[in-house]
């Protein structure tokens, strides 16, 4: 039986370890100076060299070679470790030895002296699988082991390791191995094995391995089993990935808003044997490339010159927020294990359709904004936001300046109450509705309010980045009027109004409006429970008559004293 390549080419010395230079250098220094610890914790993604480094450390501390470089990989102890026959290296799989009884058995044997080496090394793999009782049983021994004992813990899920264990170990975080490094090692191993394989296929394997060297070498091993020169088609079939053209075609369909075409391209890829999950990863990588291109960083895209130019062309047709919207829908699919179920393409199809819907919604929200705010000042930015240089001058007009506008009812402003009943109590001031002048001296610019209302959904989405509770409050109100740089928001409930009036929510809403619409406004809240216009006269606790006098040009013609019998009411 032939040996798997990832085992055959496992590093035997520190120099053969790739992608983890800081960790290797630190451990080499510790060995050279004789400052080796009694407990280590290696964490990081799978296939990044944790177990390999642990075995090298076990070799180094037990190496009997005469040179200064340890491990020498030639002495009997080093060869025994390499062959898996070294008695003083005890490897424990925590996934199958999870109980407290297993740890107690370890504690009983740890006091025995090493058989042949200087140290008895316990390598516990996937240590996060231990139960809480097992961790507790390990604590004291881990903190004060015998002088001849060393613990090396390895895990792919550091969050599940208790803090009491972490504090007793020297911790080393292993990183994913960069693609160029993976490609370089694969090329070296392929030449040693006599495997004919193009470098573009090696790059494809490196990308698919997502920084795991073991996965990359395993893919190479599988491709080499054909016994002939490896082609790009062989790699695509093995890895279950789509071609660059398939992904680019789907993105073209998304840009054009053609959901049917996008789904057709998806089905073509799935029918060719492409797995949905790797396809989702490729889509995320591609959209990330578009985001880089949109931010003038196309040089960072790992693709051919032709592919990079095509992506730059696509990026020019998209806004950044549209690319982000697509990323939000495809990124969860890359980690969704349900994509391998009986309908693997369903989640991908939904993401395609939702991406087109969101892009259409974003475009529709921007157009009325730009149109509604055109009269308020120059348009700035590329996302539909408009800035107004001078708020008061652009928000109000006097009746003398705009007689034609004064003849029409204000749009989006405060509506005159249908009736101010005689006898209503108002701080000693009474008025009749017939005596309120119909021509207001101050006319609200309705286009401003309507344009704010058109972009209110986007304001709500932006408010979420400050506080989800603020977003909920923004969804519970509507902009109804604006005067002198003050935006009035109507709520259907006084309770919700009071919550919004807390300083943090008001400030969050102000910042969201400024970010989306480019308008720096003050905000005042009111209650409007009976319809679109009702309650608008109750701005911030003001009564109808005072608002009618100030805002709608009414005048007081009669003041009636409050009757004595009404004083206590």
C-alpha positions as CSV (number, residue, x, y, z in Angstrom):
1,X,0.0,0.0,0.0
2,X,1.4,3.4,-1.0
3,X,1.8,6.1,1.6
4,X,-0.3,9.2,1.4
5,X,1.7,12.2,0.2
6,X,0.8,14.4,3.1
7,X,2.4,11.7,5.4
8,X,5.3,11.1,3.1
9,X,6.2,14.7,2.9
10,X,5.6,15.7,6.5
11,X,8.4,18.0,7.6
12,X,11.2,16.4,9.5
13,X,13.1,19.5,10.4
14,X,12.2,23.1,11.3
15,X,13.5,24.3,7.9
16,X,10.8,22.2,6.1
17,X,7.9,23.9,8.0
18,X,6.3,26.6,5.8
19,X,3.9,29.4,6.5
20,X,4.6,29.5,10.3
21,X,7.9,31.3,10.5
22,X,7.3,33.3,13.7
23,X,6.2,30.2,15.7
24,X,9.1,28.1,14.4
25,X,11.7,30.8,15.2
26,X,10.3,31.2,18.8
27,X,10.5,27.4,19.5
28,X,13.9,27.1,18.0
29,X,15.2,29.9,20.3
30,X,13.6,28.3,23.3
31,X,15.3,25.0,22.5
32,X,18.7,26.6,21.8
33,X,18.6,28.5,25.2
34,X,17.2,25.6,27.2
35,X,14.0,27.5,28.1
36,X,11.5,24.9,27.0
37,X,8.1,25.2,28.7
38,X,6.1,22.4,30.3
39,X,2.8,23.1,28.5
40,X,2.0,24.4,25.1
41,X,-1.2,25.1,23.3
42,X,-1.3,25.1,19.5
43,X,-4.5,26.5,17.9
44,X,-5.6,27.3,14.4
45,X,-7.4,26.0,11.3
46,X,-6.9,22.4,10.2
47,X,-3.9,21.4,8.1
48,X,-1.8,24.4,9.1
49,X,1.0,22.4,10.9
50,X,-0.1,22.1,14.5
51,X,0.5,18.3,14.9
52,X,3.6,18.5,12.7
53,X,5.1,21.2,14.9
54,X,4.2,19.3,18.1
55,X,6.1,16.3,16.8
56,X,9.1,18.4,15.8
57,X,9.1,19.9,19.3
58,X,9.0,16.3,20.8
59,X,11.9,15.3,18.6
60,X,13.9,18.4,19.5
61,X,13.7,18.0,23.3
62,X,14.6,14.3,23.0
63,X,17.2,14.6,20.2
64,X,20.5,13.0,21.0
65,X,22.4,14.5,18.0
66,X,25.7,16.2,18.7
67,X,25.1,19.3,16.5
68,X,23.5,22.5,17.7
69,X,20.5,22.2,15.4
70,X,17.8,20.1,17.0
71,X,16.1,18.0,15.9
72,X,18.8,16.5,13.7
73,X,16.4,14.0,12.2
74,X,19.1,11.3,12.1
75,X,19.6,10.1,15.7
76,X,17.7,7.0,16.9
77,X,15.2,9.1,18.9
78,X,14.4,11.4,15.9
79,X,14.0,8.4,13.6
80,X,11.7,6.7,16.2
81,X,9.5,9.8,16.4
82,X,9.4,10.0,12.6
83,X,8.4,6.4,12.3
84,X,5.8,6.7,15.1
85,X,7.5,4.2,17.4
86,X,9.0,6.5,20.0
87,X,7.7,5.3,23.4
88,X,8.0,8.6,25.1
89,X,5.7,10.4,22.7
90,X,2.1,9.6,23.7
91,X,-0.5,10.9,21.3
92,X,-4.1,11.2,22.6
93,X,-7.1,11.8,20.5
94,X,-9.4,13.9,22.7
95,X,-12.3,13.3,20.3
96,X,-12.4,9.6,21.4
97,X,-10.9,9.9,24.9
98,X,-13.1,12.7,26.3
99,X,-13.9,11.4,29.8
100,X,-12.5,12.1,33.2
101,X,-11.4,8.4,33.5
102,X,-9.1,8.8,30.5
103,X,-7.4,11.8,32.2
104,X,-7.1,9.9,35.5
105,X,-5.4,7.1,33.7
106,X,-3.0,9.7,32.2
107,X,-2.3,11.1,35.6
108,X,-1.4,7.7,37.0
109,X,1.1,6.9,34.3
110,X,2.7,10.4,34.0
111,X,4.8,9.8,37.1
112,X,6.7,7.0,35.5
113,X,10.1,8.1,34.1
114,X,10.7,8.2,30.4
115,X,11.7,5.0,28.7
116,X,14.4,6.2,26.4
117,X,14.2,10.0,26.0
118,X,14.7,12.9,28.3
119,X,11.1,14.0,28.3
120,X,7.8,12.1,28.2
121,X,5.7,14.2,25.8
122,X,1.9,14.1,25.8
123,X,0.3,15.3,22.6
124,X,-3.4,15.8,23.1
125,X,-5.1,16.5,19.7
126,X,-8.5,18.3,19.4
127,X,-8.3,19.0,23.2
128,X,-11.5,21.1,23.0
129,X,-13.5,17.9,22.8
130,X,-12.7,17.1,26.5
131,X,-15.6,17.3,28.9
132,X,-15.6,19.9,31.7
133,X,-14.8,17.2,34.2
134,X,-11.9,16.0,32.1
135,X,-10.5,19.5,31.9
136,X,-10.9,19.9,35.7
137,X,-9.1,16.7,36.3
138,X,-6.2,17.8,34.0
139,X,-5.8,21.2,35.7
140,X,-3.4,20.4,38.5
141,X,-1.3,18.1,36.5
142,X,-1.0,20.6,33.7
143,X,0.0,23.3,36.1
144,X,2.7,21.3,38.0
145,X,3.7,18.2,36.0
146,X,6.7,16.1,36.9
147,X,10.0,17.5,35.7
148,X,10.2,14.9,32.9
149,X,6.7,15.6,31.5
150,X,5.6,18.0,28.8
151,X,2.1,18.7,27.5
152,X,1.3,19.9,23.9
153,X,-2.4,20.6,23.4
154,X,-3.7,21.1,19.9
155,X,-7.2,22.5,18.9
156,X,-9.1,23.9,16.0
157,X,-11.7,25.5,18.3
158,X,-9.9,27.7,20.8
159,X,-13.2,29.2,22.1
160,X,-14.1,25.9,23.7
161,X,-11.0,25.6,25.8
162,X,-11.5,26.9,29.4
163,X,-9.6,29.9,30.5
164,X,-8.1,27.9,33.3
165,X,-6.4,25.7,30.8
166,X,-5.3,28.6,28.6
167,X,-3.6,30.4,31.5
168,X,-1.4,27.3,32.2
169,X,0.0,27.1,28.7
170,X,2.2,28.9,26.3
171,X,-0.2,29.7,23.4
172,X,0.7,29.8,19.7
173,X,-1.8,30.7,17.0
174,X,-1.2,29.0,13.7
175,X,-2.3,31.0,10.6
176,X,-3.7,29.9,7.3
177,X,-0.9,29.3,4.8
178,X,-0.8,31.9,2.0
179,X,-1.6,30.8,-1.5
180,X,1.8,31.5,-3.1
181,X,3.4,29.4,-0.3
182,X,1.0,26.5,-0.9
183,X,1.7,26.7,-4.6
184,X,5.5,26.7,-4.1
185,X,5.4,23.6,-1.9
186,X,3.0,21.7,-4.2
187,X,5.2,22.4,-7.1
188,X,8.2,21.1,-5.2
189,X,6.4,17.9,-4.2
190,X,5.0,17.4,-7.7
191,X,8.4,17.6,-9.2
192,X,9.8,15.1,-6.6
193,X,6.9,12.7,-7.4
194,X,7.2,13.1,-11.2
195,X,3.7,14.6,-11.5
196,X,3.1,16.7,-14.6
197,X,0.7,19.5,-13.6
198,X,0.3,23.1,-14.8
199,X,0.9,25.9,-12.3
200,X,-2.6,27.3,-12.9
201,X,-4.0,24.0,-11.6
202,X,-1.7,24.2,-8.5
203,X,-3.1,27.7,-7.9
204,X,-6.6,26.3,-8.2
205,X,-5.8,23.6,-5.7
206,X,-4.3,26.2,-3.3
207,X,-7.4,28.4,-3.5
208,X,-9.7,25.4,-2.9
209,X,-7.6,24.3,0.1
210,X,-8.4,27.6,1.9
211,X,-5.0,27.8,3.6
212,X,-4.8,24.1,4.6
213,X,-1.5,22.5,3.4
214,X,-2.7,19.0,4.2
215,X,-5.9,19.5,2.1
216,X,-3.8,20.9,-0.8
217,X,-1.4,17.9,-0.7
218,X,-4.3,15.5,-0.5
219,X,-5.9,17.1,-3.6
220,X,-2.6,16.7,-5.4
221,X,-2.4,13.1,-4.4
222,X,-5.9,12.5,-5.8
223,X,-5.0,14.1,-9.1
224,X,-1.8,12.2,-9.4
225,X,-3.7,8.9,-9.1
226,X,-4.8,9.1,-12.8
227,X,-1.2,8.2,-13.8
228,X,-1.1,10.9,-16.6
229,X,-0.5,14.6,-17.0
230,X,-3.1,16.5,-14.9
231,X,-5.3,19.0,-16.8
232,X,-7.4,21.9,-15.6
233,X,-10.6,19.9,-16.4
234,X,-9.4,17.1,-14.2
235,X,-8.9,19.6,-11.3
236,X,-12.3,21.2,-11.9
237,X,-14.0,17.8,-11.9
238,X,-12.2,16.6,-8.7
239,X,-12.7,19.8,-6.8
240,X,-16.3,20.3,-7.8
241,X,-15.7,23.9,-8.7
242,X,-17.0,26.0,-11.6
243,X,-14.9,27.8,-14.2
244,X,-14.1,31.5,-13.8
245,X,-16.3,32.1,-16.9
246,X,-19.4,30.6,-15.1
247,X,-19.1,32.9,-12.1
248,X,-18.4,35.9,-14.3
249,X,-21.5,35.0,-16.4
250,X,-23.7,34.9,-13.3
251,X,-22.4,38.3,-12.2
252,X,-23.1,39.7,-15.7
253,X,-26.7,38.5,-15.3
254,X,-27.0,40.0,-11.9
255,X,-25.8,43.4,-13.2
256,X,-28.3,43.2,-16.1
257,X,-31.1,42.2,-13.7
258,X,-31.8,39.0,-15.6
259,X,-32.7,36.4,-12.9
260,X,-33.6,33.8,-15.4
261,X,-30.2,34.0,-17.1
262,X,-28.4,33.8,-13.8
263,X,-30.4,30.7,-12.8
264,X,-29.7,29.1,-16.2
265,X,-25.9,29.6,-15.7
266,X,-26.2,28.2,-12.2
267,X,-28.0,25.0,-13.4
268,X,-25.4,24.5,-16.1
269,X,-22.7,24.5,-13.5
270,X,-24.6,22.2,-11.2
271,X,-25.4,19.8,-14.0
272,X,-21.7,19.7,-14.8
273,X,-21.0,18.2,-11.4
274,X,-20.1,21.4,-9.5
275,X,-20.9,21.4,-5.8
276,X,-23.0,24.2,-4.5
277,X,-20.8,25.0,-1.5
278,X,-17.5,25.4,-3.4
279,X,-19.5,27.4,-6.0
280,X,-20.7,29.8,-3.2
281,X,-17.1,30.2,-2.0
282,X,-16.0,31.1,-5.6
283,X,-18.8,33.6,-5.8
284,X,-17.8,35.2,-2.6
285,X,-14.2,35.4,-3.8
286,X,-15.3,36.9,-7.1
287,X,-17.5,39.5,-5.4
288,X,-14.6,40.3,-3.0
289,X,-12.5,40.9,-6.2
290,X,-15.2,43.3,-7.5
291,X,-15.1,45.2,-4.2
292,X,-11.3,45.5,-4.5
293,X,-11.6,46.7,-8.1
294,X,-14.3,49.3,-7.1
295,X,-11.8,50.7,-4.5
296,X,-9.0,50.9,-7.0
297,X,-7.2,47.9,-5.7
298,X,-7.5,45.6,-8.7
299,X,-3.8,44.7,-8.3
300,X,-4.7,42.7,-5.2
301,X,-7.1,40.4,-7.2
302,X,-5.5,36.9,-7.6
303,X,-6.5,36.3,-11.3
304,X,-5.1,36.6,-14.8
305,X,-4.7,40.0,-16.4
306,X,-7.7,39.3,-18.7
307,X,-9.9,38.2,-15.9
308,X,-8.8,41.2,-13.8
309,X,-9.7,43.6,-16.6
310,X,-13.1,42.0,-17.0
311,X,-13.8,42.4,-13.3
312,X,-12.8,46.0,-13.4
313,X,-15.3,46.6,-16.2
314,X,-18.0,44.9,-14.2
315,X,-17.1,46.9,-11.1
316,X,-17.6,50.2,-13.0
317,X,-21.3,49.2,-13.5
318,X,-21.9,48.7,-9.8
319,X,-22.1,50.8,-6.7
320,X,-20.2,49.7,-3.6
321,X,-23.4,49.2,-1.6
322,X,-24.7,46.9,-4.4
323,X,-21.6,44.7,-4.2
324,X,-22.0,44.6,-0.4
325,X,-25.6,43.6,-0.7
326,X,-24.6,40.7,-2.9
327,X,-21.9,39.7,-0.5
328,X,-24.3,39.7,2.4
329,X,-26.4,37.1,0.6
330,X,-23.7,34.8,-0.7
331,X,-21.3,34.8,2.2
332,X,-23.6,32.7,4.5
333,X,-23.9,30.1,1.7
334,X,-20.1,29.5,1.8
335,X,-20.4,28.0,5.3
336,X,-23.9,26.4,4.9
337,X,-23.6,22.7,5.2
338,X,-27.3,22.3,4.0
339,X,-26.2,23.1,0.5
340,X,-25.4,19.4,0.1
341,X,-29.0,18.4,0.8
342,X,-31.6,17.1,-1.7
343,X,-31.9,20.6,-3.3
344,X,-28.4,21.9,-3.3
345,X,-29.0,24.7,-5.7
346,X,-32.1,26.2,-4.0
347,X,-30.2,28.4,-1.5
348,X,-28.0,29.7,-4.4
349,X,-31.0,30.4,-6.6
350,X,-32.6,32.4,-3.7
351,X,-29.4,34.4,-3.3
352,X,-29.3,35.2,-7.0
353,X,-32.9,36.5,-7.0
354,X,-32.6,38.4,-3.7
355,X,-29.4,40.0,-5.0
356,X,-31.2,41.3,-8.1
357,X,-34.2,42.5,-5.9
358,X,-31.9,44.4,-3.5
359,X,-29.9,46.0,-6.4
360,X,-33.2,47.2,-7.9
361,X,-34.4,48.5,-4.6
362,X,-31.2,50.4,-4.0
363,X,-31.3,52.0,-7.5
364,X,-35.0,52.9,-7.0
365,X,-34.3,54.5,-3.7
366,X,-31.5,56.7,-5.1
367,X,-33.4,58.1,-8.0
368,X,-36.2,59.9,-6.2
369,X,-33.7,61.2,-3.7
370,X,-31.6,62.9,-6.4
371,X,-34.8,64.2,-8.0
372,X,-36.4,65.5,-4.8
373,X,-33.3,67.2,-3.5
374,X,-32.1,68.8,-6.8
375,X,-33.7,72.1,-5.8
376,X,-32.0,72.1,-2.4
377,X,-28.4,72.3,-3.5
378,X,-25.8,70.5,-5.6
379,X,-25.6,66.7,-5.7
380,X,-22.5,65.2,-4.1
381,X,-21.2,61.7,-3.8
382,X,-21.9,58.5,-5.8
383,X,-24.5,57.0,-3.6
384,X,-27.4,59.3,-4.2
385,X,-26.7,61.5,-1.1
386,X,-27.3,65.2,-1.5
387,X,-25.8,68.0,0.6
388,X,-27.5,71.3,1.3
389,X,-25.2,74.1,1.9
390,X,-27.6,76.4,3.8
391,X,-30.5,74.9,5.6
392,X,-32.8,77.8,6.7
393,X,-32.6,79.6,3.3
394,X,-33.5,76.5,1.3
395,X,-36.2,75.2,3.7
396,X,-38.5,78.2,4.1
397,X,-40.1,80.9,1.9
398,X,-42.2,83.8,2.9
399,X,-45.6,84.6,1.4
400,X,-44.2,87.8,-0.1
401,X,-41.4,85.9,-1.8
402,X,-43.7,83.1,-3.1
403,X,-47.3,84.4,-3.6
404,X,-48.2,81.6,-6.0
405,X,-47.0,78.9,-3.5
406,X,-48.9,80.6,-0.7
407,X,-52.2,80.1,-2.5
408,X,-51.7,76.3,-2.3
409,X,-51.8,74.2,0.9
410,X,-48.4,73.3,2.2
411,X,-47.0,69.8,1.2
412,X,-45.5,67.8,4.0
413,X,-45.9,70.7,6.4
414,X,-48.2,71.1,9.4
415,X,-51.9,70.8,8.3
416,X,-54.4,73.2,9.8
417,X,-56.7,71.5,12.3
418,X,-60.2,71.1,10.9
419,X,-61.7,72.8,13.9
420,X,-60.5,74.6,17.1
421,X,-63.4,74.3,19.4
422,X,-64.5,77.3,21.3
423,X,-63.9,76.7,25.0
424,X,-60.7,74.7,24.6
425,X,-58.3,75.5,27.4
426,X,-55.0,77.1,26.1
427,X,-53.0,78.9,28.7
428,X,-55.7,81.5,28.9
429,X,-55.9,82.1,25.0
430,X,-59.0,81.0,23.0
431,X,-59.7,81.2,19.3
432,X,-62.3,80.2,16.7
433,X,-61.4,78.1,13.6
434,X,-63.2,80.6,11.4
435,X,-60.8,83.3,12.4
436,X,-57.7,81.5,11.3
437,X,-56.3,83.0,8.1
438,X,-56.1,80.5,5.3
439,X,-52.8,81.9,3.8
440,X,-49.8,81.0,6.0
441,X,-46.9,83.3,6.1
442,X,-44.4,80.4,6.1
443,X,-44.6,77.7,3.4
444,X,-42.8,74.4,3.8
445,X,-40.9,73.1,0.8
446,X,-42.8,69.8,0.3
447,X,-40.2,68.3,-2.1
448,X,-37.7,68.1,0.8
449,X,-40.0,66.1,3.0
450,X,-41.2,63.8,0.2
451,X,-37.6,63.1,-0.8
452,X,-36.7,62.3,2.8
453,X,-39.7,60.0,3.0
454,X,-38.6,58.3,-0.2
455,X,-35.2,57.5,1.3
456,X,-36.6,56.6,4.8
457,X,-36.1,52.9,4.4
458,X,-32.5,53.4,3.6
459,X,-32.2,55.7,6.6
460,X,-33.6,52.9,8.7
461,X,-31.1,50.4,7.4
462,X,-28.2,52.8,8.1
463,X,-29.5,53.4,11.6
464,X,-29.0,49.7,12.4
465,X,-25.2,50.1,12.4
466,X,-25.5,52.4,15.3
467,X,-28.1,50.4,17.3
468,X,-30.8,47.8,16.2
469,X,-33.2,49.5,18.6
470,X,-32.8,52.8,16.8
471,X,-33.7,51.1,13.5
472,X,-36.9,49.7,15.1
473,X,-37.8,53.2,16.3
474,X,-37.1,54.7,12.9
475,X,-39.4,52.1,11.4
476,X,-42.2,53.2,13.8
477,X,-42.3,56.8,12.7
478,X,-42.6,58.9,9.5
479,X,-41.3,62.3,8.5
480,X,-44.2,64.7,8.1
481,X,-42.8,68.3,8.1
482,X,-39.6,70.3,8.1
483,X,-39.0,73.9,9.1
484,X,-35.7,75.9,9.7
485,X,-33.6,72.7,9.6
486,X,-35.9,70.8,12.0
487,X,-37.4,67.5,10.9
488,X,-40.7,66.5,12.6
489,X,-41.3,62.8,13.0
490,X,-44.8,61.4,13.8
491,X,-45.4,58.4,16.0
492,X,-48.6,56.5,16.6
493,X,-47.7,55.9,20.3
494,X,-46.5,58.2,23.0
495,X,-44.5,55.4,24.5
496,X,-42.5,54.9,21.3
497,X,-42.1,58.7,21.0
498,X,-40.6,58.8,24.5
499,X,-38.2,56.1,23.6
500,X,-37.0,57.9,20.5
501,X,-36.5,61.1,22.5
502,X,-33.7,59.5,24.4
503,X,-30.6,61.3,23.3
504,X,-28.7,58.3,21.9
505,X,-31.6,57.3,19.5
506,X,-32.1,60.9,18.3
507,X,-28.4,61.3,17.6
508,X,-28.2,57.9,15.9
509,X,-31.2,58.9,13.6
510,X,-29.5,62.3,12.9
511,X,-26.3,60.6,11.8
512,X,-28.2,58.0,9.7
513,X,-30.0,60.8,7.9
514,X,-26.8,62.7,7.3
515,X,-25.0,59.5,6.0
516,X,-27.8,58.6,3.6
517,X,-29.2,61.9,2.5
518,X,-26.4,64.4,3.3
519,X,-28.8,66.5,5.4
520,X,-27.8,67.8,8.8
521,X,-31.1,68.2,10.6
522,X,-32.4,68.6,14.1
523,X,-35.3,66.2,15.0
524,X,-38.4,66.8,17.0
525,X,-41.0,64.1,17.8
526,X,-44.8,64.2,18.0
527,X,-47.7,61.8,18.4
528,X,-50.1,61.2,15.5
529,X,-52.4,58.3,16.3
530,X,-55.5,59.0,14.1
531,X,-54.1,59.2,10.6
532,X,-51.6,60.9,8.3
533,X,-52.3,64.5,9.4
534,X,-53.7,64.1,12.9
535,X,-51.4,64.9,15.8
536,X,-49.1,67.1,13.7
537,X,-50.3,70.1,15.7
538,X,-49.1,68.6,18.9
539,X,-45.4,69.0,18.1
540,X,-43.5,68.4,21.2
541,X,-46.4,69.1,23.5
542,X,-47.6,72.3,21.9
543,X,-51.4,72.8,21.6
544,X,-53.3,73.4,18.4
545,X,-53.9,77.1,18.8
546,X,-50.3,78.0,19.5
547,X,-49.2,76.0,16.4
548,X,-51.9,77.5,14.3
549,X,-50.9,81.0,15.3
550,X,-47.2,80.5,14.7
551,X,-47.2,78.2,11.7
552,X,-50.5,78.8,9.8
553,X,-50.9,82.5,10.2
554,X,-53.9,82.4,12.6
555,X,-54.7,85.3,14.8
556,X,-56.4,85.5,18.2
557,X,-59.7,87.4,18.1
558,X,-61.2,86.5,21.5
559,X,-59.9,85.4,24.8
560,X,-62.3,83.7,27.2
561,X,-61.5,83.3,30.9
562,X,-61.6,79.8,32.3
563,X,-64.8,79.2,34.3
564,X,-64.4,78.6,38.1
565,X,-66.1,75.2,37.9
566,X,-63.4,74.1,35.3
567,X,-60.4,75.1,37.5
568,X,-60.1,71.7,39.1
569,X,-60.5,69.7,36.0
